């Protein structure tokens, strides 16, 4: 795993009291805190859960409030983003692959910094978002469309799947951007992102304005 594990903050233990947890939340700006017993991860406790709980209540009495999200060591970094987004947290517990013991955590800030250094974000390029039916969508076709117009694909990922449509976000190198956009349209792709130099779209907008002006005469 390329992301660095942290143990700067000790996990919670079931016998700890809510008043101690409040102190930890005030020191560490996390949405959740992991709970561990005998090195085994039990789950995480959200800060909003304990707001109105009696201060001397033990964490072990709140098992029904535990949220059991985590990532196993050596998993792809993209899984951190997926789980963090799903559970709306800014801390991700990491467990060992064999015994599922608690190893530490990765903070959201570290994940963002990691991805910020990747070429998709750090390298210069043009972003384009295209959409097509899930049955017809093909990464090989998408790359072929771009590269057949003498433009390099720097990176690509599926950014949305809704109903039967798949949205793919691309970062491409320098070249005739408008030609690439028109090529995608010829292959039946919808252009989701807005582009200043989209000649076809600008032409339609201009014709629409002319038509509106004609109707209002």
C-alpha positions in Angstrom: 0.0 0.0 0.0 1.5 3.3 -1.0 -0.6 5.4 1.4 1.2 5.9 4.7 -0.5 4.4 7.8 -0.8 6.6 10.9 -0.9 5.7 14.6 -0.6 9.3 15.9 -4.0 8.8 17.5 -4.7 5.8 19.7 -8.0 4.0 19.0 -10.9 3.9 21.4 -11.5 1.0 23.7 -14.9 -0.4 24.9 -14.3 0.5 28.5 -13.6 4.2 27.8 -16.2 6.7 28.8 -18.0 9.2 26.5 -16.3 12.2 28.3 -12.9 10.8 27.3 -14.1 10.4 23.7 -15.3 14.1 23.6 -11.7 15.1 24.5 -10.3 13.0 21.6 -12.7 14.5 19.1 -11.7 18.0 20.2 -8.0 17.2 19.7 -8.4 15.2 16.4 -10.6 16.7 13.8 -12.1 13.4 12.6 -15.7 12.5 11.9 -15.3 9.1 13.4 -12.9 7.3 15.8 -12.0 3.6 15.5 -12.8 1.2 18.4 -10.4 -1.7 19.1 -10.4 -4.6 21.6 -7.5 -7.0 21.9 -6.2 -5.6 18.5 -9.5 -6.5 16.8 -11.3 -3.8 15.1 -14.9 -3.5 16.4 -16.1 -0.5 14.3 -16.1 3.3 14.4 -18.0 5.8 16.4 -19.3 9.0 14.8 -18.9 12.3 16.6 -22.5 13.3 16.2 -23.7 10.1 17.9 -22.2 10.9 21.3 -23.4 14.6 21.5 -26.3 13.8 23.9 -25.0 10.7 25.5 -24.4 10.7 29.3 -20.7 11.5 29.9 -20.0 8.4 32.1 -21.5 6.0 29.6 -19.0 3.4 28.3 -18.4 3.0 24.6 -19.1 -0.7 24.9 -22.7 0.2 25.7 -23.1 1.8 22.3 -22.4 -1.2 20.1 -25.6 -0.6 18.1 -24.0 2.7 17.0 -20.8 1.2 15.7 -20.2 1.7 11.9 -18.0 -1.1 10.6 -16.2 0.4 7.6 -12.5 -0.3 6.9 -10.0 -1.1 4.1 -7.7 -4.1 4.2 -3.9 -3.4 3.7 -2.5 -3.6 0.2 -5.8 -2.7 -1.4 -5.9 -0.3 -4.3 -5.8 3.4 -3.3 -9.1 3.9 -5.2 -10.9 1.7 -2.7 -10.1 4.3 0.0 -11.9 7.0 -2.0 -14.9 4.6 -2.6 -15.3 3.7 1.1 -14.6 7.2 2.4 -17.3 8.6 0.1 -19.8 5.8 0.9 -19.6 6.4 4.7 -19.0 10.2 4.6 -15.9 9.9 6.8 -12.5 11.6 6.9 -10.7 8.7 8.5 -10.2 5.1 7.2 -9.2 2.3 9.6 -6.8 -0.2 8.0 -6.8 -3.9 8.9 -4.3 -6.7 8.3 -5.1 -9.0 5.5 -4.8 -12.3 7.4 -6.2 -11.7 10.9 -8.1 -8.5 10.4 -6.3 -6.9 13.2 -6.2 -3.1 13.5 -3.0 -1.6 12.0 -3.7 2.1 12.0 -5.6 4.6 9.9 -5.3 6.8 6.9 -6.8 10.4 7.0 -8.8 11.8 4.2 -6.2 14.7 3.8 -3.5 12.1 3.2 -5.6 10.4 0.5 -6.3 13.7 -1.2 -2.6 14.7 -1.2 -1.7 11.3 -2.6 -4.1 11.6 -5.5 -3.1 15.3 -6.0 0.4 14.1 -6.9 -0.8 11.6 -9.5 -0.6 12.6 -13.2 -4.4 12.8 -13.6 -4.4 15.9 -11.4 -0.8 17.2 -11.5 -0.1 17.0 -15.2 -1.4 19.6 -17.6 -4.2 18.3 -19.9 -7.8 18.7 -21.1 -10.7 17.2 -19.3 -13.7 15.7 -21.2 -16.6 13.8 -19.9 -18.5 11.5 -22.3 -21.5 9.2 -21.8 -22.9 6.2 -23.5 -25.2 3.2 -22.9 -23.7 0.7 -20.4 -24.0 -2.1 -23.0 -22.1 -0.1 -25.7 -19.5 1.7 -23.5 -16.0 0.5 -24.2 -12.6 1.8 -22.9 -10.8 0.5 -25.9 -13.1 2.4 -28.2 -12.8 5.6 -26.2 -9.0 5.4 -26.3 -9.1 4.6 -30.0 -11.3 7.6 -30.8 -8.9 10.0 -28.9 -5.6 8.5 -30.2 -6.8 8.2 -33.8 -7.0 12.0 -33.7 -3.3 12.2 -32.7 -4.1 13.0 -29.1 -2.8 11.1 -26.1 -5.0 9.7 -23.3 -3.4 10.6 -20.0 -5.9 8.8 -17.8 -9.5 7.7 -17.8 -12.0 6.4 -15.2 -15.8 5.7 -14.9 -17.1 8.7 -13.0 -20.8 7.8 -12.9 -23.2 4.9 -13.6 -26.8 6.0 -13.6 -29.6 3.8 -14.9 -28.3 2.4 -18.2 -25.8 5.2 -18.9 -22.0 5.3 -18.1 -20.1 8.5 -17.8 -16.3 8.4 -18.4 -14.0 11.2 -17.4 -10.9 11.5 -19.6 -7.8 13.6 -19.3 -6.1 14.0 -22.7 -3.0 15.8 -24.0 -2.7 18.7 -26.4 -4.2 18.5 -29.8 -7.2 19.5 -31.8 -9.7 19.2 -28.9 -12.8 20.1 -31.0 -12.0 17.3 -33.5 -11.9 14.8 -30.7 -15.3 16.1 -29.4 -16.9 15.7 -32.8 -15.4 12.2 -33.2 -17.0 11.1 -30.0 -20.4 12.4 -31.3 -20.0 10.5 -34.5 -19.5 7.3 -32.4 -22.7 8.0 -30.5 -21.2 9.4 -27.3 -22.9 12.3 -25.5 -20.6 15.1 -24.4 -21.4 15.8 -20.7 -18.7 18.5 -20.0 -19.0 22.0 -21.4 -16.2 23.2 -23.7 -15.6 26.8 -24.9 -14.2 25.5 -28.2 -17.1 23.1 -29.0 -17.8 24.4 -32.5 -20.9 22.2 -33.0 -22.5 23.2 -29.7 -21.7 26.9 -30.2 -23.3 26.7 -33.7 -26.5 25.2 -32.2 -26.6 27.9 -29.6 -26.2 30.6 -32.2 -28.9 29.1 -34.4 -31.2 28.9 -31.3 -30.6 32.6 -30.5 -31.4 33.5 -34.1 -34.6 31.4 -34.1 -35.8 33.0 -30.8 -35.1 36.4 -32.2 -37.1 35.5 -35.4 -40.1 34.3 -33.4 -40.1 37.5 -31.3 -40.2 39.8 -34.3 
